[in-house]
């Protein structure tokens, strides 16, 4: 049986809050952010003391922390922080392991020693106190070999070098992730907002109700539950109406007529309570996204979309064999059919260029660093526009052309002489990354193969 690989996606939902609720939710985020830094320090200390055996991700009997004992953070919230921090550090060590393997593979050491170093890296035995044994073929026979002290010393040197190449996670912008122990989504028939999120606060037994403004894409996915598998556990009153009707009612601030209670499914019981052919299981998980200026909070609802993607791949019927795309700056993409997409691309970028160049010139004249709150705000605006435009064009091409294979030339976005060097660098780096991620998303979502070829 094939192993289930979840595909998590986050839908960012707005939540209009008054000053009191905003302060309470902000206190939760900032407190968990401070605890995340202390938790990371505790995890690294434990990691080194336990001979690099791993990070503590799940609480066991007798689990505690100093910040739990002094009531700085409740045990449930502290355990959520622990799991999120440990997962981040585990991913960081995975990157370090890859760097270790690259260093070993690029060396000129004998194959026997290289094999032993790879074994130590896979077993995370860089600093083990006991002897390291492995099975190795010597003269055509399989033998148990004890790794020598010189090879283990070399492994310690290489892992320290690999660690120095990557900065540890700092958790300065830590965004808490709450599971079913700390959040609950419910519907309301009488309130102005049809959906509310109940969030645990720092005070024991006290919860905060947060209104959610669900956008069309999120509601469309819920309305298509009969096809893809339900995102929520729903108690129905009578037969459900058409999905588009629910979307329209929700967009108008009304609760869908057939929903009496709605709760995000959790990992443990979702398949048992709500089995669907697609196997979709959405964890009861949300993320609290605090803005950099601490003046607003958004809610990110995390969903496992693997079931939806499997259904879309199975039902996708291509209309053509291949679709070739060329990148540019005057127009975003040009197809092999001669179509130009994003023809006002350069005009909009020129407006951003004038704005950003003016801010940079003014601050340099005053002897100040170019980066400022206003400058970063407009850079984020430009990046958001780039992402929206590229996603819109790629989605439209896939919907109309329905190719089996997408071929992209391995070229950077052309550097336009009409734009400044600063903006050319921003667009070239960020635009290429957006397009690459979007094509990878299309490949998972519809099974469309993506090929990169060098220009002739």
Secondary structure, 3 states (H helix, E strand, C coil): CCCCCCCEEEEEEECCCCHHHHHHHHHHHHHHHHHHHHHHHHHHHHHHHCCCCCCCCCCCCCCCCHHHHCCCCCHHHHHHHHHHHHHHHHHHHHHHHHHHHHHHHCCCCCHHHHHHHHHHHHHCCCCCCCCCEEEEEECCEEEEEECCHHHHHHHHHHHHHHHHCCCCCCCCCCCCEECCCCEEEEECCCCCCCEEEEEECCCCCCEEEEEEECCHHHHHHHHCHHHHCCCEEEEECCCCCCHHHHHHHHHCCCCCCCEEEEEECCCCCHHHHCCCCCCCCCCCEEEEEECCCCCCEEEEEEEECHHHHHHHHHHCCCCEEEEEEEECCCCCEEECCCCEECCCHHHHHHHHHHHHHHHHHHHHHCCCCCCCHHHHHHHHHHHHHHHHHHHHHHHHHHHHHCEEEEEEECCCCCCCCCCCHHHHHHHHHHHHHHHHHHHHHHHHHHCCEEEEECCC
